């Protein structure tokens, strides 16, 4: 019995060494410097569609969102459908956003396409914030050690964005 347990431990130990580390939330300064200042577009949107899992070495991931409100720059994309390249809203285990889910997205333009400004798992994918139909979004950075976010109205987020520019 001990031999079986020891063998199992030796066989499965390497798999445990490659487990994903938990992400760390950015500070407000890190978020402002790394995400907000590098985002050309910030939108409150709903997920309309996303790519299927594509086999192959270079999968072509995308997500289509319907823009409900543009926070940066104000207004010009309202009502439009945007395609975000290299990101799939329903990509387990990192993303589980169903069609119709509300999000606040921080985007930049890259070669004529929109992409997430920062999609690093290490920083909890700071360019994607959960949002609700009541026009609130979950601020996903910490302002101090005891704070790991808060639900904020879009107007307050827009005001904060305008102060940074």
Backbone torsions as a table, in degrees:
resi	resn	phi	psi	omega
1	UNK	NA	-44.9	178.7
2	UNK	-61.9	-37.5	-179.8
3	UNK	-63.8	-38.4	179.4
4	UNK	-66.8	-44.8	179.7
5	UNK	-63.9	-44.5	179.3
6	UNK	-62.6	-41.7	178.1
7	UNK	-62.9	-43.8	179.1
8	UNK	-61.8	-42.4	178.6
9	UNK	-62.1	-44.7	-179.8
10	UNK	-66.2	-34.1	179.8
11	UNK	-73.7	-39.8	-172.9
12	UNK	-96.7	-11.3	-179.8
13	UNK	-58.1	-43.3	179.4
14	UNK	-60.3	-32.6	178.5
15	UNK	-65.0	-37.4	-179.2
16	UNK	-70.4	-26.6	-180.0
17	UNK	-67.9	-19.5	-177.8
18	UNK	-104.9	18.6	179.2
19	UNK	-66.6	147.9	179.8
20	UNK	-70.0	129.7	177.2
21	UNK	-74.8	151.4	176.2
22	UNK	-65.6	148.2	-179.5
23	UNK	-78.1	162.0	178.6
24	UNK	-116.7	136.1	177.9
25	UNK	-78.2	139.2	176.9
26	UNK	-69.1	158.3	169.4
27	UNK	-80.6	169.2	178.9
28	UNK	-60.8	-41.6	179.6
29	UNK	-65.0	-44.6	178.0
30	UNK	-60.0	-44.1	179.9
31	UNK	-62.5	-45.7	-179.4
32	UNK	-61.5	-47.7	-176.5
33	UNK	-71.1	-40.2	-172.5
34	UNK	-91.7	-34.8	-174.4
35	UNK	-108.1	-60.1	-172.9
36	UNK	-60.4	-49.0	-177.9
37	UNK	-66.7	-22.4	-179.6
38	UNK	-97.3	0.7	179.4
39	UNK	-93.1	123.6	175.9
40	UNK	-86.2	-19.6	-177.5
41	UNK	-140.3	135.6	171.8
42	UNK	-128.0	122.2	-176.2
43	UNK	-130.9	145.1	169.4
44	UNK	-97.1	122.0	-170.2
45	UNK	-149.4	169.0	171.8
46	UNK	-116.6	147.6	177.9
47	UNK	-74.6	124.0	177.3
48	UNK	-98.2	-40.0	-176.0
49	UNK	-163.2	163.7	176.7
50	UNK	-153.0	159.3	-177.5
51	UNK	-67.8	152.2	172.9
52	UNK	-77.7	163.0	175.9
53	UNK	-62.7	119.6	-176.6
54	UNK	-103.7	120.5	177.7
55	UNK	-71.2	160.4	177.5
56	UNK	120.9	170.0	-177.7
57	UNK	-72.4	-34.1	-177.8
58	UNK	-122.0	76.6	-179.3
59	UNK	-64.8	144.4	-179.8
60	UNK	-100.1	87.6	-179.5
61	UNK	-85.1	146.9	176.0
62	UNK	-158.6	158.5	174.3
63	UNK	-138.5	134.5	174.7
64	UNK	-103.0	132.1	178.6
65	UNK	-126.1	148.1	174.0
66	UNK	-97.2	119.5	-177.8
67	UNK	-77.8	120.0	177.4
68	UNK	-92.3	-34.3	178.8
69	UNK	-156.1	132.7	176.2
70	UNK	-96.8	123.1	179.4
71	UNK	-95.2	-25.6	178.0
72	UNK	-149.6	124.1	-22.0
73	UNK	-65.6	157.2	-173.5
74	UNK	-68.2	126.4	166.6
75	UNK	91.2	-40.6	-164.0
76	UNK	-64.7	-21.3	-177.5
77	UNK	-101.5	0.1	-177.8
78	UNK	-55.2	131.8	177.9
79	UNK	85.2	-10.3	-178.7
80	UNK	-86.3	159.3	172.7
81	UNK	-102.4	126.1	178.4
82	UNK	-109.8	145.8	172.0
83	UNK	-106.7	123.7	178.3
84	UNK	-100.1	118.2	-177.4
85	UNK	-81.8	154.3	174.6
86	UNK	61.9	25.6	177.2
87	UNK	-148.6	133.8	179.3
88	UNK	-120.3	119.4	-175.8
89	UNK	-62.7	-24.0	-179.0
90	UNK	-114.9	64.1	-176.4
91	UNK	-119.3	88.5	-178.7
92	UNK	-65.7	149.2	-0.6
93	UNK	-90.1	-4.2	-174.4
94	UNK	-73.2	-38.2	-175.4
95	UNK	-129.2	136.3	178.9
96	UNK	-137.2	47.3	-177.6
97	UNK	-92.9	114.5	178.1
98	UNK	-75.6	165.0	173.1
99	UNK	-59.8	134.5	-177.4
100	UNK	95.9	-10.7	179.6
101	UNK	-66.3	144.6	178.5
102	UNK	-93.3	137.6	-179.1
103	UNK	-143.0	154.9	166.4
104	UNK	-112.2	123.5	-173.3
105	UNK	-119.8	133.8	176.5
106	UNK	-104.6	113.5	-171.1
107	UNK	-122.5	157.0	171.3
108	UNK	-133.3	157.8	177.2
109	UNK	-91.6	136.1	-179.2
110	UNK	-140.7	111.9	-178.8
111	UNK	54.5	40.8	177.1
112	UNK	83.0	0.0	178.8
113	UNK	-115.4	158.4	172.5
114	UNK	-91.3	136.0	175.0
115	UNK	-135.2	161.4	175.4
116	UNK	-65.2	138.1	-179.4
117	UNK	-64.4	-41.2	177.2
118	UNK	-147.0	114.1	-179.5
119	UNK	-113.2	25.0	-177.5
120	UNK	-70.8	123.5	177.9
121	UNK	-61.8	-36.0	-179.8
122	UNK	-51.1	-35.4	-178.5
123	UNK	-104.6	23.2	176.5
124	UNK	63.5	33.1	178.8
125	UNK	47.1	70.9	-172.0
126	UNK	-68.3	-9.8	180.0
127	UNK	-86.4	-1.9	179.3
128	UNK	-124.0	115.4	177.0
129	UNK	-112.5	139.1	172.8
130	UNK	-66.3	145.8	179.0
131	UNK	-140.3	170.2	-179.7
132	UNK	-128.5	165.4	179.2
133	UNK	-63.9	-22.8	-177.9
134	UNK	-81.5	17.5	178.2
135	UNK	62.5	44.8	170.4
136	UNK	-123.9	154.3	177.5
137	UNK	-138.2	150.8	-178.2
138	UNK	-88.2	110.4	177.9
139	UNK	-65.4	116.1	-170.9
140	UNK	-103.2	37.9	171.2
141	UNK	-135.6	160.4	-176.4
142	UNK	-101.3	140.8	176.2
143	UNK	-97.2	-14.7	171.9
144	UNK	-157.7	178.3	-174.0
145	UNK	-65.0	-25.5	-177.6
146	UNK	-93.3	-6.3	-175.7
147	UNK	-109.6	127.5	176.7
148	UNK	-122.4	25.0	176.2
149	UNK	133.3	174.6	-179.7
150	UNK	-167.1	152.4	174.0
151	UNK	-80.7	127.5	-178.1
152	UNK	-128.8	146.9	173.8
153	UNK	-70.1	148.8	-179.1
154	UNK	-58.1	-35.6	179.5
155	UNK	-60.0	-40.5	179.0
156	UNK	-67.7	-37.7	178.2
157	UNK	-66.5	-44.8	178.8
158	UNK	-60.0	-43.9	178.7
159	UNK	-60.2	-40.6	178.6
160	UNK	-66.0	-39.9	176.8
161	UNK	-62.2	-45.4	-178.6
162	UNK	-63.4	-33.8	178.0
163	UNK	-66.8	-32.3	-177.4
164	UNK	-76.9	-22.0	-176.8
165	UNK	-93.3	NA	NA
